[in-house]
Amino acid sequence: MNEMKQIKIILAFCLAIAFLLPAAGSAQTTRQIRKNNKSVIKNENRLPEDTTFIMPQADSVQVAFRKVAKRDLLGDVSTVNLSQLMEKNYATSSLENLDALLPGFNGSIWGMGGYLVLVDGIPRDINNIMPTEIDQISVLKGVNAVALYGSRAAKGVLYITTKRGGNYEQKVNVRANTGLNVPKGYPQFLGSAEYMSLYNEARRNDGLPDLYTQQTMYNYASGTNPYRYPNVDYYSSDYLRNSYGRNDVTAEISGGNNRTRYYTNIGYWSVGSLLNFGEAVKNSGANRFNVRGNIDVKLNKIISLNVDATASFYTGKGINTDYWGSAATVRPYRFAPLIPISMIEPGDAASLAQANNSNNIINGSYLLGGSQLDQTNSFASIYAGGYNRNVSRQFQFNTGINFDLNSLMQGLSFKTMLAVDYSSSFNQSYNNTYSVYEAAWNNYAGIDQISGLTKYGIDARSGVQNVSGSAYRQTISFSGQFNYARTFKQKHNVTGSLLGYGFNISESAVYHATNNANLGLQLGYNYDHRYYADFSGAYVYSAKLPVANRGAFSPTLSLGWRLSEEPFLKNSEFVDLLKVTASAGILNTDLDINNYNLYQGYYTYNDAAWYSWRDGGLVHTFDRRRGDNPNLKFPQRREINIGLEGSLYKNLINFTASAFFSQMRGNVVQPGVLYPSYLTTGFPVYSDIPYVNYDNDQRSGFDFGIRMNKRIGEVDWTLGVTGTYYDTKATKRAESYQFDYLNRTGKPLDALWGLQSNGFFTSTADIAASPAQSFGQVKPGDLKYKDQNGDGIIDTRDEVYLGKGGWMGAPMTLGINLTAKWKNLTLFVLGTGRYGAKAMKNSSYFWVDGEDKYSVVVRDRWTPETQATATYPRLTTANSDNNFRSSDFWLYSTNRFDLSKVQLSYQFPANLFRNGFVKELGIYASGMNLLTISPEREILELNVNTSPQTRFYNLGVKALF
């Protein structure tokens, strides 16, 4: 009831914004506004000349704490206007395919990871804002671009600007979509009979007798009685749908006048599930309702303000089991999910009575199947184990007041912002217990009959709703800034900002809140929009460091030169725009200091407990864990980057490019090898080694973006290409390896390490002639490895660098987007390439031993007969630590090109709706994740232990009222 009241209050608030504010704040009608402005407003966001109303300009880009005209933007910022892009590229998530649209972003920013997400200047979750709410996304990459945000922004900033109202008549935009997610494929596991046959082989390899007879395997293979001889395929149509739906609808209401402007977004989406039986039919999937209201009000010539409020209500529904985990681990013959009551021997009154007394008779005909080892299982849990719901509620509020202080000093203004966000989540569940039945079968009448049932467990439905996993988070953010912007003699443009900024994020079960606090200073100058200089610096503070070192200043400088304004290029028929920029700076950050008080040594009592000579008694000791370091300081990001921006042949070709070189110096580590060995012991555990600033990392790379526009015949073509490349290196490490090839210094930060394989052992003589294996007993068909150090033993000292893991995104990312517009028809195509990374085939799908479920990869196993063609080690029922460890045998390339999006849109001619209720109408059809081109496509599209990857096909309609 409380939630419904909250929803009603928020809806009433936003609807009031939408329908009451157009008449507020001014007695002028829209016709009068048009007359006064001497312009015709045709559903466009026309802005008044009065600059006291703080509103984004059409050609402006959001940077740190201000907006900058595109022509004055320096080179370490990338931006995309998502509201325009959505007209031809419907997206279901805020960052969908962003790596193919913006240079410098590949899931991280310049390969750093851990970037700060800001929504309207406030740290917020990226998954709590929908694409329809977003106006612009800016990626702030370089040190100069992020310095004003302080320590937490040292790995880049992704800044999202939401939509706002404008000086136009009220507009109502409605968009509705319906689509299907279709699985690309499923893991392929062996059936019961084939598994048994290969398991017998594995036992023979281990010197053990066969476990399954030929008759047994035949019974399971024949499929004549799947209840007695089950061959369970978790991915069959018996349990899964062919597809599942996703639907959404959004209404946007906006407008305003010279004094008041408003924007409201009300949206709802829901998504289904592949599971198609039991409780999963009605209790799987998720839905989300969201509402946003943004208001901008000009109170007088001096004061303007904004008030923004957002709420979202998310509910995820699920069943009380891990179905996909079971699908990847439970062998197909273990039990039959259902036991048919009709197959109970007619004369077996006890079994019939037992069946009829069950609380869980499925479809009136089946009992829940199981065994002594499978008394709980995914099938029974989905039928009778209850269900759960994950509930998340987010409320966000921010307000800002702007003061025009021209009366005190021309060009001076003051702006302040306060935000309070609150989110909570919890799990609701009904946890039922249930009985499963194992059937005893006979065939003495010539047909299979059940002659007895063994019951495991108890049927019980408590009807009690359990609440668990409660969590909350509160964010408080504040900023205040004096801004100065003035032009002298029409050529000298001066800007400046003096600001204070901070936020505090408190979370349940987290002792220390996440804090960011800093003072900032920005000074900018450009001469006639030709020569640029920008100084941005911040004084940052961190409680993670000793009192004497908690503050530090981060200075940055950026320079720019618009060559196209010089006499030698100004009248060029070839060059429209050519600008070069260079930035450098030092950012102090505590982002990678993973705990508080590391500068203090401490003793522990609870961690230390040793058995005394008296049996059962414990002796507690105070053990040292680290030493003191009162000189611990901020790690520093030191960087130089250069940028190039241009336009050629009268806007035929537009391009941007950046190159960067940065170092992270003084990362905090506890370097045991740098101190005498007597300062630390393994037993009893003791260490007097302090945490120090020691490790250094290096990143370098480049990004670029090219856009070409050309009309050919009646078709307008736009081709965009983006690219990002980065390389990392550990330039300094505290290490003391016996052999140089083991050193992490000089290797990538995402290095994969492992052994080099030398094929399979072919015989016992081959094993005897090879270096000794330290990872367990080996036999013919096991992997053998290269002895890197020549000591005659294969161990971890023989591991070498194998390749880049791409943990911060693929080293090379390419994006291509093509738009073709013919009259009212628009085709949009988007592709993404990712290159340069490798990965290990180390999931349970590939590493199979012991009692594991067998996948199809084992068909290519080594046997004496197939040793010339085998691509998989011999099978074993024991642990195979020798075979299943990181090595180049399991290494594969993740290079791929994805056809990520194709959308065809049609906009109905405007004259069809002249003077009608509907002003504009468009329809579109799109497909996402359509195609992957890669030598390792099957692996890249394979999901194990989780739901499958899908293609998404969507139909949508949008209308303007």
CORHUTA-V547208 format. One record per run of one state. SS is the DSSP state (helix for helix, strand for strand, loop for the rest). FROM is the first residue (numbers start at 1). TO is the last residue. If there is no record, write none. Layout:
ss=SS from=FROM to=TO
ss=SS from=FROM to=TO
This chain:
ss=loop from=1 to=1
ss=helix from=2 to=23
ss=loop from=24 to=29
ss=helix from=30 to=37
ss=loop from=38 to=59
ss=strand from=60 to=63
ss=loop from=64 to=65
ss=strand from=66 to=69
ss=helix from=70 to=72
ss=loop from=73 to=76
ss=strand from=77 to=80
ss=loop from=81 to=81
ss=helix from=82 to=85
ss=loop from=86 to=97
ss=helix from=98 to=100
ss=loop from=101 to=104
ss=strand from=105 to=105
ss=loop from=106 to=108
ss=strand from=109 to=109
ss=loop from=110 to=115
ss=strand from=116 to=119
ss=loop from=120 to=121
ss=strand from=122 to=123
ss=loop from=124 to=125
ss=helix from=126 to=128
ss=loop from=129 to=130
ss=helix from=131 to=133
ss=strand from=134 to=140
ss=loop from=141 to=142
ss=helix from=143 to=149
ss=loop from=150 to=150
ss=helix from=151 to=153
ss=loop from=154 to=156
ss=strand from=157 to=162
ss=loop from=163 to=170
ss=strand from=171 to=183
ss=loop from=184 to=188
ss=strand from=189 to=189
ss=loop from=190 to=191
ss=helix from=192 to=205
ss=loop from=206 to=213
ss=helix from=214 to=222
ss=loop from=223 to=239
ss=strand from=240 to=240
ss=loop from=241 to=242
ss=strand from=243 to=256
ss=loop from=257 to=259
ss=strand from=260 to=271
ss=loop from=272 to=274
ss=strand from=275 to=275
ss=loop from=276 to=277
ss=helix from=278 to=281
ss=loop from=282 to=284
ss=strand from=285 to=298
ss=loop from=299 to=302
ss=strand from=303 to=319
ss=loop from=320 to=322
ss=helix from=323 to=327
ss=loop from=328 to=337
ss=strand from=338 to=340
ss=helix from=341 to=343
ss=strand from=344 to=344
ss=loop from=345 to=348
ss=helix from=349 to=356
ss=loop from=357 to=361
ss=strand from=362 to=362
ss=loop from=363 to=365
ss=strand from=366 to=369
ss=loop from=370 to=377
ss=helix from=378 to=384
ss=loop from=385 to=385
ss=strand from=386 to=404
ss=loop from=405 to=411
ss=strand from=412 to=431
ss=loop from=432 to=432
ss=strand from=433 to=433
ss=loop from=434 to=435
ss=strand from=436 to=442
ss=loop from=443 to=448
ss=strand from=449 to=456
ss=loop from=457 to=459
ss=strand from=460 to=460
ss=loop from=461 to=465
ss=strand from=466 to=488
ss=loop from=489 to=491
ss=strand from=492 to=507
ss=loop from=508 to=513
ss=strand from=514 to=527
ss=loop from=528 to=530
ss=strand from=531 to=541
ss=loop from=542 to=546
ss=helix from=547 to=549
ss=loop from=550 to=550
ss=strand from=551 to=562
ss=helix from=563 to=565
ss=loop from=566 to=566
ss=helix from=567 to=570
ss=loop from=571 to=574
ss=strand from=575 to=589
ss=loop from=590 to=601
ss=strand from=602 to=604
ss=loop from=605 to=608
ss=strand from=609 to=611
ss=loop from=612 to=617
ss=strand from=618 to=620
ss=loop from=621 to=622
ss=strand from=623 to=626
ss=loop from=627 to=634
ss=strand from=635 to=648
ss=loop from=649 to=652
ss=strand from=653 to=669
ss=loop from=670 to=671
ss=helix from=672 to=674
ss=loop from=675 to=676
ss=helix from=677 to=679
ss=strand from=680 to=681
ss=loop from=682 to=685
ss=strand from=686 to=687
ss=loop from=688 to=691
ss=strand from=692 to=712
ss=loop from=713 to=714
ss=strand from=715 to=732
ss=loop from=733 to=739
ss=helix from=740 to=742
ss=loop from=743 to=750
ss=strand from=751 to=755
ss=loop from=756 to=756
ss=strand from=757 to=760
ss=loop from=761 to=763
ss=helix from=764 to=768
ss=loop from=769 to=771
ss=strand from=772 to=773
ss=loop from=774 to=782
ss=strand from=783 to=785
ss=loop from=786 to=792
ss=strand from=793 to=794
ss=loop from=795 to=795
ss=helix from=796 to=798
ss=loop from=799 to=799
ss=strand from=800 to=804
ss=loop from=805 to=811
ss=strand from=812 to=822
ss=loop from=823 to=824
ss=strand from=825 to=835
ss=loop from=836 to=837
ss=strand from=838 to=840
ss=loop from=841 to=854
ss=strand from=855 to=855
ss=helix from=856 to=860
ss=strand from=861 to=861
ss=loop from=862 to=871
ss=strand from=872 to=872
ss=loop from=873 to=886
ss=strand from=887 to=887
ss=loop from=888 to=890
ss=strand from=891 to=893
ss=loop from=894 to=895
ss=strand from=896 to=907
ss=loop from=908 to=909
ss=helix from=910 to=913
ss=loop from=914 to=919
ss=strand from=920 to=933
ss=loop from=934 to=936
ss=helix from=937 to=940
ss=loop from=941 to=949
ss=strand from=950 to=960
ss=loop from=961 to=961
